[in-house]
Amino acid sequence: MSVFLCSYLVNRLTHSPLLVQLVGAAFFAPMFLAGALGGVISDRFDRRRTILTQLLFLIPIALLMSIVVGGGAIQVWMVYPFMVAVGIGGVIDMTSRRALVWDFVGEERVTNALALESLSMTGGNMLGSLMGGAIITVAGIGQAFLLIALCYAGSLLLLLVVPVRRQERVREGGDAFVAQLTDGFRLARRDATLVSILGVTILMNLFYFSYTPLVPVFADRLDVNALLAGVLASASGLGSMVGSYLIAARQPHRRGIVYVLGAVVALAFLFLFAAFAWYPAALVALMLAGLGTAGFATMQSVLVMSHTGPSMRGRAMGLLSMAIGTLPFGMVLVGLLAQPVGAPIAVMCSAAVGLIAMALWNLCRPEARWLR
């Protein structure tokens, strides 16, 4: 909801595709810059308490944003620090919460559990965009930011009733902290399979997910209101929910194939979405793209965590967070291209290059697709 609302707000204030893309770049930049650090924090400290702390940090920030926007005092520059703060919370969430899921269920049930986790996360993404668009239409954008604060508060209350689970901690001490940070980078250097997995994630974030802040721009092109813009933004989430449910129900054994094929399907339908100038066709294309992202998004965490030991799990997730953190570079590139040629051509070019790059990467580094 934060990304959708801020993208919508900046688009209304500036009508600049580049400035809209910078909303998403501000959100994902902390993942690239602090992903490894988040992984060390996940391995070193109690994961449940860490997540609770970041929620306590985000609630007042969202409340302040609601007051500023609702009072009509918002300026474009204020959006970006807000998105950076939400992005910092995303680093903690990525590295600690998914590792916490593993702590609860173990190796045997992790595919099913993370598919359900992906189902809930994509459901939240879908409802966030849909409710954001609906509230803008009915009550105004300030009230929509208030709902973000209420969602954070609800998350905190739910997590308070989650029982504490023992996790394997790493050694303490300041020197150990630096060593743990270094160990994460060494892990990437010596493990070819992990590099293969992370490469697919990097390509998806550079060439697929970089379109997301531009949804309000596409909605203008398709001549629809804020509510239908929210529906469009939620379409990928709906497809991803269906895909995540199928994965949770069937628990596929060839997890690597699901991971890579899901990425290819997502990129192919993103190209079609950008090409369509008719709202229903664009909506269906995004739903089908979301079906592909379900395989990709569910399996990336499963493959990374199943491939590393318990003591390195948080740091491996930190490396995954850094790979996801390459997304701002893709967003800026798409924004720079969209400024002169328009969002549709920019996104079509991104998806086409992504498909070519994905084919070349899997020819050179096929380790990920053979994982079970």
N, C-alpha and C positions, 0 to 999 in steps of 0.2 A: 504493500500500500504506500509506503514511503517513497519508493522509486516512481510509482505511477503518479502520485499526487504532486511530487516535486517536478517531474517531467511536464505534467499538465500545466502547472503553475508557470514554469519558465517559458514554455511554448506560448502561453497566453500573454506573458509580459514582454517577450522579445521576438517571437516568430523566427528564431534562429536555430536551425538544426544542430549546429555546432554547440551552442550553449545548452541545448537540451541534452545532447550526448554527454556533456561534461557533468551532468547530474549523475548519470550512471558511473562515469569515471571516478567521481568523488566517492561514491559508495564502495566501489571495488578496490580503490587504491590501497587501503589498509591491508587487504588480503595479500597483495604483492609485497608490501613493505614490511609487514609484521607477521606474516603467516608462520614463519619458522619460530619466531618468539612465542606466538600463541601455542604452537605445538609443545614447546618446552614447558610453558605454564600448565598445559593439560597433563603432561606426564609428572610434573613436580608437585602440583597442588590438588586439593580435593575438587573434582570436576563439578559436582553439584553446587558447591559453595561458590566456585568461580562463575558459573552461569547466573546464580542469584545476584552476585555483585554487579555483573554487567547490566542486568535488568533494572536494578536500583539506580544505576547510572543513567539509563535511557529514559525512564519515566518522566523525571522533571524536564529533560531536554525536549521531549515531545510535547509536554504541557506548555512550555514556553513558546514553542513554534506555533501551537494552536492559538495562543493569545495574540502573538504578533500578526499572524495571518488574518485571524478573525477581526482584529482591530484595524486592519487596512494599512499597517505600518511596514509590511514586508517589502524588502528590496531584493533584487536578484542575487546579490552577493551573499545574502544570509542563507540561501538554500544550500550552498556548498559545504559550509562547516557543519550544518545539520546532517547532511548525507555522510560526511566523514565520520561523525560520531556514530551514526547507525552502522556504518561499515566496520568500525572498530568492534562494535557489538557482534557483527557478523563473523569476525575472525574468531572471537571467543566461542561463539555458537558452533562454528564449523569444526574447530579443533577439539572442543570439550564435550559437546552434547552427543555427537555421533560416537565418540569413543566411550561415552557413558552408556550408550545403548549396548555396545559390545560387552561392557562390564556386567550388564544385567543378563544377557542371553547366551554369551559364549559363541564358540566357533560353529556349533551344530545348527543354531537357529539364526545366525547373523544375516543370511540372505533374506529370509522371510521378514526379520525384524526391520532391516534397513529398507526393504521394499515398502513396509507399512509406514516407516518414518518418512520416506520419500513421498508416499501417498498423502500423508498429513501435511507435509511441507508444501507440496504443489497445490493441495487443496486450499491451504492458507494463502498462497500466492494468487490463486484464482479468485477466492472470495475477497481478498484485499483489494484487488483491482476493480472487481465488480461492485463492491460496497463503496469504494472510493468514488467511482463514477456516479453511483446512485445518490450518495450523500451530497456531492457537489451540485447535482441537479435539483435536489429537494431542499437542502438546508444551507449549502455554502461550503467552501473549501476549508474554512477554519474549523468547523465541526468535524470534518473528516480527519484533520490532524489530531483532534481530541480523541477520536476513536483509536488512533495508533497508541496513545498513552494508555487507554483502557485495555487494549490488547496486551501491552507489556505487563500491566498490573495483573491481568488474568493469568498470563504465563507464570509470573512469579508465584501467585497463589497455588497454581497447579503443581509447580515444582517443589513447594514447601512440603507437600504430602508424599513426595517420592522418598522412599527409605534410603538411608545412606548405605552404599555398597563399598566393600573393600576393593581398592585398586592397587596394582603393583606400582609403588613409587620409585623414583630414581633418587640417587644420592643428593644430599643437601650441600650447601656451601656456595659462596660466591664464585670460586674458581670452577666448581662443578657446573654452575649455571652456564658459564661460557663454554665449557667442554661439551655440555649437552647440546647447546646450540650448534657447535661445530660438528658433533656426531650426526646431526640431521643432514647436513650438507654432504658429509662423507658417505652416508647411506645412499644418497642419490648418485654419487659418483661411481660407486662400486657395484651397483645393482642394475643390470641391463633391463630386467623385466619391469622394475619400478620406473625406469626412464621411459620405457615403451608406454606404460599406463599414463604417466604424466604428460607425455607428448600428445596423446589423443585429447586429454583435458585442455591443454594449452591451445590446440587448434580449434576446439569447439568454442572456447572463450574468446579467441581472436576473431573468429569468422561467423559464429552462430549467435551467441547471446548478445553480441554487440548491438543488435537491432532494438533491444527492448525499450530504451528510453524514447525511441522514435514512434512508438505506437500512437501517441496523440497527434503526431505529424501525419501519419497514415490516416488517422480518423478524419482529419481536416480534408485530406485528399478524397476520401470516400464520402465526405459531406454528411457526417453523423454527429450527434450531440454527445455530451459527456457520458451519459449512461451507456450508449452503444460503444463509445470509446473504451469504457471499462469492460464491457462484454468482450470486445476485441482483445484487450490486454489479458483477459482471463482465459481465452480460448486455448492457448498452449497448455495452461494449467489443467484444464478439463481433460485434454488428450493425455497428458502426463498422469493424471489420476487413474484413468482407465488402464494405461500401460502398467503403472505401479501395482494396481490390484491384480492384474494378470500374472505379474512376476511373483507377487506374494503368494498367490494361490498355487502356482505351478512350480516354483523354485527351480528354474532351469539349471542344468548341470554344466552347460557350456557358457559360463558367465562371461568369458572374454569375447565370444562371438556376439552376445547380446549387447555388450558394451560398445564394440566397434560398429556393429550394424545399426544400433540405435542412433549413433552420431551421424552416420551417412544418411539415414532416413530423415532426420531432423534438418540437415542442410539442404536436402533435395526439396522438401516441402517449404522451407523458408524461401527458396528461390521462387517457387510458384506463388507464395503469398505476396511477395514484393511485385510480381508481374501482374497480379489481378487488380483491376480497377473497379470491381463489383464487390460490394460488401459481403454478401453471403459466401461467395467463392473464397475471398480472403480469409473469412472466419473459419471455414472448413479446412483450408490449407494450414492455418495455424494450429488447429486441433490435431491434425495428422502429424505435424511437426512435433507437437507435444508428446504424441505417442512414441516417437523416436527418442525424445529426451528422457523418457521414463527409463528405458533400458540403459542409456548412458549414465544418467544421474544416480540411479540406484547402484549400479555395478561399480562406479568409480570408487566409492567409499569401501564397498565390500572387498574389491580387489586389492586396494592399498592396504587395508587393515589385515586381511587374511594372509598377505604376503610378508608381513613384518611381525616380529615378536611383541609380546605384551609390553615390555619396557620401552619399546620404540614406537608404540602405536600412535601416541600423541604427536611425536615429531614427524612421523610419516604423514599424518593428517595435516601438519603444518606445511609440509612440502606440497601437499595437494592444495592447501589454501593458497600458497604462493602461485601455483599453476593457474588456479582460478583467478588470481590477482593480475594475470596478464590481460584480463578483460578490458581495463581502462584504455590500453593501447589500441585495441580493436575499436573501441567506442570513439576514440579521438580520430582515428583514421577514417572511419565511416562518416563521422561528423564533418571532417574536412572535405571529403568527397561529396557529401550530400549538399554542402553549401552551394557549389556551382552547378551540379548536375541534378540535384533532387534526391530525396530519400529513396524512392523505388529503385533507381538505377544503382545507387550506392549499395543498397542491401543485396540486390541481385549480383553485383560484382563480388561482394563479400562472400556470399553463399557459393558462388561458382569457384572462386579461388580456394575456399575451404574444402570443397569436394576434391579438387585436384590435389591439394596438400595432404588431405587425409589418405588418398590412394597411395601417394608417394611414401608417406610415413609408414604405412602398414606394409609396403613392399620392403622398405629398408629395416624397419624394426617390428617384426611380426609377433614378438613375444606375448603381447597383451591378448591378442585374439585367441591364443591357444590355451589360456588359463581356464581352469574348471572351478 
